[in-house]
C-alpha cells in the first residue's frame, strides 16, 4: 500500500509534468500563431492565398505555408484537411491545383488514387482514371500518360458500357 506522503509526492510530480507539457504546448501554439501572422502580413502573398489560409486556419499546418502553394492549391489542401483526407498524397508543389482536385476527389470517394499519382498525368487524364475506378472498371488498359484524354474517355465509356451489359 502506498503511504500518503508517497502518494502526495507522486501526485505532485504528475502535476509538475502536466504543467511542463502545457507550457510546451502553449509555446508550440504561440510559434504556429506567429507563423500564420507572418504569412498573413507577407506582402508577397496574394489576397486569395491569405483567404485560403484564414479559412483553413484551424487545420492547416505551418508546413503548408512554407511551400508557397498558390491559392487554388491551398484550397484543395484545405478542403482535404477539412474532410480528414490524407492530403500528403497530393500536397506537393509539382501538382497543379486541378491535379490536386482529382486526387482529392478520388480520396473522398475511397478509391485507390495511387494508380494516378504520377504528376505526368494531366488533370483530365487523372479524371478519366478516377471516373473509371469509381465505376469499378479495370483501368489498366488506359493507365498510361501516353494515351490521350479523348482515347481514355472512349476506353472508359466502352468498358463501363460493357460492364453494364453483363
Secondary structure as UniProt FT lines:
FT   HELIX           4..41
FT   TURN            43..44
FT   HELIX           47..55
FT   TURN            56..59
FT   HELIX           62..66
FT   TURN            67..68
FT   HELIX           71..82
FT   TURN            83..84
FT   HELIX           87..89
FT   TURN            93..94
FT   HELIX           97..109
FT   HELIX           113..116
FT   TURN            119..120
FT   HELIX           123..134
FT   TURN            135..136
FT   HELIX           139..142
FT   TURN            145..146
FT   HELIX           149..165
//
